[in-house]
């Protein structure tokens, strides 16, 4: 699984507060968003979200990881823009 896609999905989930809304924003299926999240949690070795049928909230590991993952996305985007020049 592409780590950047998984990171992008997690950041969107955190921003939107919902796997469904994140999927809509990224134009992906909810199942794909779930797979991205599962792969990222596996890669990092930690649960990033607390999930219930009605709510999604960041776990302690998710709260700690979110700023770093956001920074990774920003750096990846900046690197891509530099290469395009």
KOLNUSE-213737 format. One record per residue: chain; x, y, z of N, C-alpha, C in turn; residue number from 1. Coordinates in pm, 1 decimal, decimal comma. Example, Ala and Ser with C-alpha at 12.3 -4.5 7.8 and 13.67 -1.06 7.14 Angstrom:
! residues 2
<c A	n.east 1319,0	n.north -569,0	n.up 780,0	ca.east 1230,0	ca.north -450,0	ca.up 780,0	c.east 1320,0	c.north -330,0	c.up 780,0	k 1>
<c A	n.east 1285,0	n.north -225,0	n.up 708,0	ca.east 1367,0	ca.north -106,0	ca.up 714,0	c.east 1290,0	c.north 3,0	c.up 787,0	k 2>
! end
This chain:
! residues 85
<c A	n.east 84,8	n.north -119,1	n.up 0,0	ca.east 0,0	ca.north 0,0	ca.up 0,0	c.east 88,2	c.north 123,9	c.up 0,0	k 1>
<c A	n.east 48,0	n.north 220,9	n.up -74,4	ca.east 117,2	ca.north 349,3	ca.up -82,6	c.east 100,9	c.north 423,5	c.up 50,1	k 2>
<c A	n.east 212,7	n.north 447,7	n.up 116,9	ca.east 205,7	ca.north 512,7	ca.up 247,8	c.east 148,8	c.north 653,9	c.up 240,2	k 3>
<c A	n.east 181,8	n.north 728,4	n.up 136,0	ca.east 129,0	ca.north 864,8	ca.up 125,8	c.east -22,9	c.north 866,0	c.up 111,7	k 4>
<c A	n.east -77,6	n.north 772,2	n.up 37,5	ca.east -223,9	ca.north 764,2	ca.up 25,4	c.east -286,4	c.north 730,9	c.up 159,9	k 5>
<c A	n.east -223,0	n.north 641,6	n.up 233,5	ca.east -274,4	ca.north 603,4	ca.up 365,5	c.east -266,7	c.north 722,0	c.up 461,8	k 6>
<c A	n.east -156,3	n.north 795,6	n.up 455,2	ca.east -141,8	ca.north 914,1	ca.up 541,1	c.east -246,7	c.north 1017,9	c.up 504,4	k 7>
<c A	n.east -265,2	n.north 1040,9	n.up 374,5	ca.east -364,7	ca.north 1138,0	ca.up 327,7	c.east -504,5	c.north 1099,5	c.up 377,8	k 8>
<c A	n.east -535,9	n.north 972,2	n.up 373,3	ca.east -666,4	ca.north 924,6	ca.up 421,2	c.east -681,2	c.north 950,1	c.up 570,3	k 9>
<c A	n.east -578,5	n.north 918,6	n.up 649,0	ca.east -585,1	ca.north 939,1	ca.up 793,6	c.east -603,7	c.north 1086,9	c.up 827,5	k 10>
<c A	n.east -526,7	n.north 1173,9	n.up 762,7	ca.east -537,9	ca.north 1317,5	ca.up 788,8	c.east -678,9	c.north 1366,6	c.up 754,7	k 11>
<c A	n.east -732,8	n.north 1317,9	n.up 645,3	ca.east -868,7	ca.north 1357,6	ca.up 604,9	c.east -971,9	c.north 1306,7	c.up 706,4	k 12>
<c A	n.east -955,7	n.north 1185,0	n.up 755,4	ca.east -1045,1	ca.north 1131,3	ca.up 859,1	c.east -1038,9	c.north 1221,0	c.up 981,8	k 13>
<c A	n.east -918,4	n.north 1256,7	n.up 1023,2	ca.east -901,3	ca.north 1342,6	ca.up 1140,8	c.east -968,2	c.north 1478,5	c.up 1119,0	k 14>
<c A	n.east -952,9	n.north 1534,4	n.up 999,8	ca.east -1011,5	ca.north 1665,1	ca.up 969,9	c.east -1163,5	c.north 1660,0	c.up 960,7	k 15>
<c A	n.east -1216,0	n.north 1555,2	n.up 899,0	ca.east -1360,5	ca.north 1545,5	ca.up 876,0	c.east -1434,5	c.north 1479,5	c.up 991,9	k 16>
<c A	n.east -1363,3	n.north 1400,9	n.up 1073,5	ca.east -1427,5	ca.north 1333,1	ca.up 1186,7	c.east -1510,5	c.north 1213,4	c.up 1145,9	k 17>
<c A	n.east -1488,3	n.north 1163,6	n.up 1023,7	ca.east -1570,9	ca.north 1054,9	ca.up 972,6	c.east -1500,4	c.north 985,4	c.up 856,9	k 18>
<c A	n.east -1505,1	n.north 852,0	n.up 856,8	ca.east -1449,5	ca.north 777,1	ca.up 745,3	c.east -1530,2	c.north 803,7	c.up 618,2	k 19>
<c A	n.east -1661,5	n.north 812,1	n.up 631,7	ca.east -1748,4	ca.north 835,8	ca.up 516,3	c.east -1720,7	c.north 971,7	c.up 454,2	k 20>
<c A	n.east -1710,9	n.north 1075,7	n.up 535,7	ca.east -1684,5	ca.north 1209,7	ca.up 482,8	c.east -1544,4	c.north 1219,6	c.up 423,0	k 21>
<c A	n.east -1448,4	n.north 1149,3	n.up 483,4	ca.east -1313,0	ca.north 1146,3	ca.up 427,5	c.east -1314,6	c.north 1078,3	c.up 291,0	k 22>
<c A	n.east -1387,6	n.north 968,9	n.up 280,6	ca.east -1398,1	ca.north 897,0	ca.up 152,9	c.east -1459,3	c.north 987,2	c.up 45,9	k 23>
<c A	n.east -1563,6	n.north 1059,4	n.up 81,9	ca.east -1627,4	ca.north 1150,4	ca.up -13,5	c.east -1531,0	c.north 1260,8	c.up -57,0	k 24>
<c A	n.east -1457,7	n.north 1317,5	n.up 38,7	ca.east -1364,8	ca.north 1426,0	ca.up 7,7	c.east -1251,0	c.north 1379,6	c.up -83,0	k 25>
<c A	n.east -1208,0	n.north 1255,4	n.up -65,5	ca.east -1096,8	ca.north 1201,8	ca.up -144,9	c.east -1144,3	c.north 1125,2	c.up -267,9	k 26>
<c A	n.east -1274,6	n.north 1118,2	n.up -285,9	ca.east -1335,1	ca.north 1044,6	ca.up -397,2	c.east -1289,9	c.north 897,8	c.up -399,2	k 27>
<c A	n.east -1295,7	n.north 836,1	n.up -280,8	ca.east -1263,1	ca.north 695,4	ca.up -263,3	c.east -1380,5	c.north 625,6	c.up -195,9	k 28>
<c A	n.east -1381,7	n.north 494,6	n.up -202,9	ca.east -1485,4	ca.north 420,5	ca.up -131,2	c.east -1451,4	c.north 417,9	c.up 17,4	k 29>
<c A	n.east -1553,4	n.north 399,6	n.up 99,1	ca.east -1531,2	ca.north 388,4	ca.up 243,3	c.east -1443,6	c.north 267,3	c.up 273,3	k 30>
<c A	n.east -1460,6	n.north 159,4	n.up 197,3	ca.east -1379,0	ca.north 39,0	ca.up 216,2	c.east -1231,2	c.north 69,1	c.up 190,8	k 31>
<c A	n.east -1202,0	n.north 149,0	n.up 89,4	ca.east -1063,0	ca.north 183,9	ca.up 60,0	c.east -1003,6	c.north 269,6	c.up 171,5	k 32>
<c A	n.east -1082,1	n.north 362,5	n.up 223,1	ca.east -1035,8	ca.north 445,0	ca.up 334,7	c.east -1004,4	c.north 355,9	c.up 455,0	k 33>
<c A	n.east -1090,1	n.north 259,0	n.up 480,9	ca.east -1066,7	ca.north 165,3	ca.up 591,7	c.east -939,3	c.north 85,3	c.up 569,6	k 34>
<c A	n.east -916,4	n.north 42,6	n.up 446,5	ca.east -792,9	ca.north -32,0	ca.up 415,5	c.east -669,5	c.north 55,8	c.up 433,9	k 35>
<c A	n.east -679,1	n.north 180,5	n.up 390,5	ca.east -567,7	ca.north 273,6	ca.up 410,6	c.east -537,7	c.north 289,6	c.up 558,7	k 36>
<c A	n.east -643,2	n.north 308,7	n.up 637,4	ca.east -626,1	ca.north 327,2	ca.up 780,7	c.east -563,7	c.north 203,2	c.up 844,3	k 37>
<c A	n.east -613,1	n.north 88,1	n.up 807,6	ca.east -560,0	ca.north -37,2	ca.up 861,7	c.east -411,8	c.north -54,1	c.up 825,3	k 38>
<c A	n.east -375,2	n.north -22,5	n.up 702,3	ca.east -236,3	ca.north -34,2	ca.up 659,0	c.east -146,8	c.north 63,5	c.up 734,9	k 39>
<c A	n.east -194,8	n.north 185,1	n.up 755,1	ca.east -116,2	ca.north 284,8	ca.up 827,4	c.east -98,0	c.north 243,9	c.up 973,2	k 40>
<c A	n.east -204,5	n.north 194,9	n.up 1034,9	ca.east -194,1	ca.north 148,4	ca.up 1173,4	c.east -96,4	c.north 31,7	c.up 1184,1	k 41>
<c A	n.east -98,7	n.north -55,6	n.up 1085,8	ca.east -5,1	ca.north -168,4	ca.up 1082,8	c.east 138,3	c.north -117,6	c.up 1067,8	k 42>
<c A	n.east 159,2	n.north -25,3	n.up 976,6	ca.east 291,5	ca.north 30,7	ca.up 950,0	c.east 347,5	c.north 100,5	c.up 1073,6	k 43>
<c A	n.east 261,2	n.north 177,2	n.up 1142,8	ca.east 305,9	ca.north 252,1	ca.up 1259,9	c.east 304,3	c.north 168,1	c.up 1387,5	k 44>
<c A	n.east 233,5	n.north 56,7	n.up 1383,5	ca.east 226,3	ca.north -30,4	ca.up 1500,6	c.east 142,7	c.north 25,7	c.up 1613,5	k 45>
<c A	n.east 39,6	n.north 102,1	n.up 1579,0	ca.east -45,2	ca.north 163,2	ca.up 1681,5	c.east -184,8	c.north 188,9	c.up 1627,2	k 46>
<c A	n.east -283,1	n.north 184,2	n.up 1715,4	ca.east -420,7	ca.north 223,3	ca.up 1681,1	c.east -426,4	c.north 374,6	c.up 1677,0	k 47>
<c A	n.east -472,6	n.north 429,4	n.up 1566,9	ca.east -477,2	ca.north 574,0	ca.up 1550,8	c.east -612,7	c.north 633,5	c.up 1584,3	k 48>
<c A	n.east -716,4	n.north 550,6	n.up 1578,7	ca.east -852,3	ca.north 599,5	ca.up 1603,2	c.east -926,4	c.north 510,5	c.up 1701,2	k 49>
<c A	n.east -1017,4	n.north 573,7	n.up 1774,9	ca.east -1119,0	ca.north 500,7	ca.up 1850,3	c.east -1244,4	c.north 507,7	c.up 1764,1	k 50>
<c A	n.east -1303,5	n.north 392,1	n.up 1733,0	ca.east -1420,3	ca.north 389,4	ca.up 1645,2	c.east -1538,1	c.north 324,9	c.up 1715,9	k 51>
<c A	n.east -1651,4	n.north 389,2	n.up 1704,2	ca.east -1778,3	ca.north 329,8	ca.up 1744,6	c.east -1869,9	c.north 339,8	c.up 1623,4	k 52>
<c A	n.east -1989,3	n.north 289,2	n.up 1636,0	ca.east -2082,0	ca.north 296,6	ca.up 1523,2	c.east -2122,0	c.north 440,9	c.up 1492,7	k 53>
<c A	n.east -2110,6	n.north 528,7	n.up 1589,2	ca.east -2154,0	ca.north 666,6	ca.up 1570,1	c.east -2041,3	c.north 769,3	c.up 1568,7	k 54>
<c A	n.east -1922,9	n.north 730,2	n.up 1615,0	ca.east -1817,8	ca.north 829,3	ca.up 1634,2	c.east -1679,9	c.north 777,5	c.up 1599,2	k 55>
<c A	n.east -1596,6	n.north 868,6	n.up 1555,7	ca.east -1455,1	ca.north 840,8	ca.up 1533,4	c.east -1378,7	c.north 948,8	c.up 1608,5	k 56>
<c A	n.east -1282,8	n.north 907,8	n.up 1690,1	ca.east -1198,6	ca.north 1005,0	ca.up 1758,7	c.east -1054,5	c.north 954,5	c.up 1757,4	k 57>
<c A	n.east -962,4	n.north 1047,5	n.up 1766,5	ca.east -821,8	ca.north 1011,5	ca.up 1764,0	c.east -780,8	c.north 946,5	c.up 1895,2	k 58>
<c A	n.east -703,3	n.north 842,1	n.up 1884,6	ca.east -644,3	ca.north 780,0	ca.up 2003,4	c.east -525,8	c.north 866,7	c.up 2045,7	k 59>
<c A	n.east -464,6	n.north 831,7	n.up 2155,3	ca.east -345,9	ca.north 904,5	ca.up 2198,9	c.east -235,8	c.north 896,7	c.up 2092,2	k 60>
<c A	n.east -218,2	n.north 777,1	n.up 2035,7	ca.east -118,6	ca.north 760,6	ca.up 1928,8	c.east -156,1	c.north 843,5	c.up 1806,5	k 61>
<c A	n.east -285,8	n.north 850,6	n.up 1775,2	ca.east -332,3	ca.north 930,6	ca.up 1662,8	c.east -307,1	c.north 1078,7	c.up 1683,8	k 62>
<c A	n.east -332,8	n.north 1125,5	n.up 1806,4	ca.east -306,5	ca.north 1265,6	ca.up 1838,9	c.east -158,2	c.north 1297,9	c.up 1825,5	k 63>
<c A	n.east -74,0	n.north 1205,4	n.up 1867,2	ca.east 70,1	ca.north 1225,9	ca.up 1858,8	c.east 119,5	c.north 1219,6	c.up 1714,0	k 64>
<c A	n.east 64,3	n.north 1129,1	n.up 1635,5	ca.east 110,0	ca.north 1108,5	ca.up 1498,5	c.east 59,1	c.north 1214,8	c.up 1401,3	k 65>
<c A	n.east -58,1	n.north 1269,6	n.up 1425,4	ca.east -122,2	ca.north 1359,6	ca.up 1329,0	c.east -33,4	c.north 1475,7	c.up 1284,0	k 66>
<c A	n.east 28,7	n.north 1552,4	n.up 1373,6	ca.east 112,2	ca.north 1664,2	ca.up 1325,5	c.east 229,8	c.north 1617,5	c.up 1240,3	k 67>
<c A	n.east 289,8	n.north 1507,1	n.up 1276,9	ca.east 403,5	ca.north 1455,1	ca.up 1199,7	c.east 358,5	c.north 1407,3	c.up 1061,9	k 68>
<c A	n.east 244,7	n.north 1340,4	n.up 1057,7	ca.east 194,2	ca.north 1290,4	ca.up 929,8	c.east 151,7	c.north 1405,1	c.up 839,1	k 69>
<c A	n.east 93,2	n.north 1509,0	n.up 897,5	ca.east 58,0	ca.north 1629,2	ca.up 820,2	c.east 183,4	c.north 1690,9	c.up 758,7	k 70>
<c A	n.east 289,2	n.north 1697,3	n.up 838,7	ca.east 415,3	ca.north 1753,4	ca.up 792,1	c.east 472,7	c.north 1669,3	c.up 677,5	k 71>
<c A	n.east 462,5	n.north 1537,6	n.up 688,7	ca.east 510,4	ca.north 1450,4	ca.up 581,2	c.east 435,3	c.north 1477,7	c.up 451,6	k 72>
<c A	n.east 302,9	n.north 1496,0	n.up 460,9	ca.east 223,2	ca.north 1526,5	ca.up 341,1	c.east 264,9	c.north 1659,8	c.up 279,8	k 73>
<c A	n.east 284,7	n.north 1759,4	n.up 365,9	ca.east 325,4	ca.north 1891,7	ca.up 316,4	c.east 461,1	c.north 1883,4	c.up 246,9	k 74>
<c A	n.east 554,6	n.north 1808,7	n.up 306,1	ca.east 687,2	ca.north 1795,0	ca.up 245,6	c.east 678,6	c.north 1719,7	c.up 113,1	k 75>
<c A	n.east 595,7	n.north 1617,1	n.up 107,6	ca.east 578,7	ca.north 1541,6	ca.up -17,3	c.east 519,4	c.north 1631,8	c.up -124,6	k 76>
<c A	n.east 424,1	n.north 1714,5	n.up -87,9	ca.east 364,0	ca.north 1807,3	ca.up -183,5	c.east 463,1	c.north 1910,8	c.up -231,2	k 77>
<c A	n.east 545,7	n.north 1962,9	n.up -140,8	ca.east 646,6	ca.north 2062,5	ca.up -178,1	c.east 750,9	c.north 1999,5	c.up -269,4	k 78>
<c A	n.east 789,6	n.north 1876,0	n.up -240,1	ca.east 887,7	ca.north 1807,2	ca.up -324,6	c.east 834,0	c.north 1784,6	c.up -464,3	k 79>
<c A	n.east 708,1	n.north 1750,0	n.up -475,2	ca.east 646,2	ca.north 1730,2	ca.up -605,3	c.east 640,0	c.north 1858,8	c.up -684,8	k 80>
<c A	n.east 610,5	n.north 1970,8	n.up -616,5	ca.east 604,2	ca.north 2099,0	ca.up -685,2	c.east 742,5	c.north 2139,7	c.up -735,8	k 81>
<c A	n.east 846,3	n.north 2111,3	n.up -657,9	ca.east 983,1	ca.north 2144,6	ca.up -700,9	c.east 1024,3	c.north 2064,2	c.up -822,4	k 82>
<c A	n.east 984,9	n.north 1938,1	n.up -824,6	ca.east 1018,8	ca.north 1853,7	ca.up -938,8	c.east 946,7	c.north 1897,9	c.up -1065,9	k 83>
<c A	n.east 829,8	n.north 1956,1	n.up -1050,1	ca.east 750,5	ca.north 1998,8	ca.up -1165,5	c.east 809,5	c.north 2123,2	c.up -1232,7	k 84>
<c A	n.east 895,2	n.north 2191,2	n.up -1162,2	ca.east 954,0	ca.north 2315,6	ca.up -1218,8	c.east 1054,0	c.north 2287,3	c.up -1325,2	k 85>
! end
